[in-house]
Amino acid sequence: MNPTWSRFNITSIVLGFAFLYLPIVLLVVFSFNESKLVTVWGGFSTKWYVSLFHNQGLMDATWVTARVAVISATVATVLGTLAALTLTRYTRFKGRMLFSGMVFAPLVMPEVITGLSLLLLFVAVGLDRGFLTVTLAHITLTMCFVAVVVQSRLITFDRSLEEAAMDLGAPPVKTFFQITLPVIMPAIVSGWMLAFTLSLDDLVIASFTSGPGATTLPMKIYSQVRLGVTPEINAACTILIAVVAVGVIIASLANKRREVQRQRDEQAAQRG
């Protein structure tokens, strides 16, 4: 047997994947359980999905979570991209170290500290907690992740493309939108998806900054789980897993298609 694939290695991989994914598989399976008891199989049924869509509390929390995630991810992507451009293109300016530290601080700061700090800030400025405060908190949390992803792409960006465009008469703004932006767009899309996922998943910071009428889905699920897991919770989690899986598949196919197109363009350029 190949020493790199010994029995110990194979067993470790199988146990590791089972530890990670077996609970998710059980959750999905028991979301189709006929019985109200989540640990006792009573037959196949989709009634809990129907019940889920009639649960007004969960539906309201889902709508709040979706709006917060879309808005915060979009704003964080814009701000994170601008921050990455600033840190990459302007290597020397007064206060760069402070600016860099402020941008990347949420990466290393515990979420409890971030949530408490934002709560104290909102109280100090007299801003009532609600949808706006949760959105601002998620923008603060996710912007640094977008900046890291986009900055890693900009570091390897060939700036001779921009110089060639400007030598041909294109102004800087047009060069950015027609040359730079299309090249770094995969990183921007990846940053948006990462920000969206982090916002969708956040519980700690939302717990500190939310208010009446701004209960997110993770907060709703957590509050219900403390009283006992119900099949509706399994159904809601299964739908979230399906949404994330579809998003990952679409992103992978889009990246693969883009890579194939890039290779074709390179081959066409070499032939020309």
Secondary structure, DSSP 8 states (H G I E B T S, - for coil): --GGG-HHHHHHHHHHHHHHHHHHHHHHHHTTBSSS-TTS---B--HHHHHHHT-HHHHHHHHHHHHHHHHHHHHHHHHHHHHHHHHHH----TTHHHHHHHHHHHHHS-HHHHHHHHHHHHHHTT---SHHHHHHHHHHHHHHHHHHHHHHHHHT--THHHHHHHHTT--HHHHIIIIIHHHHHHHHHHHHHHHHHHHHH--HHHHHH--TT---HHHHHHHHHTT---HHHHHHHHHHHHHHHHHHHHHHHHHHHHHHHHHHHHHHHHH-
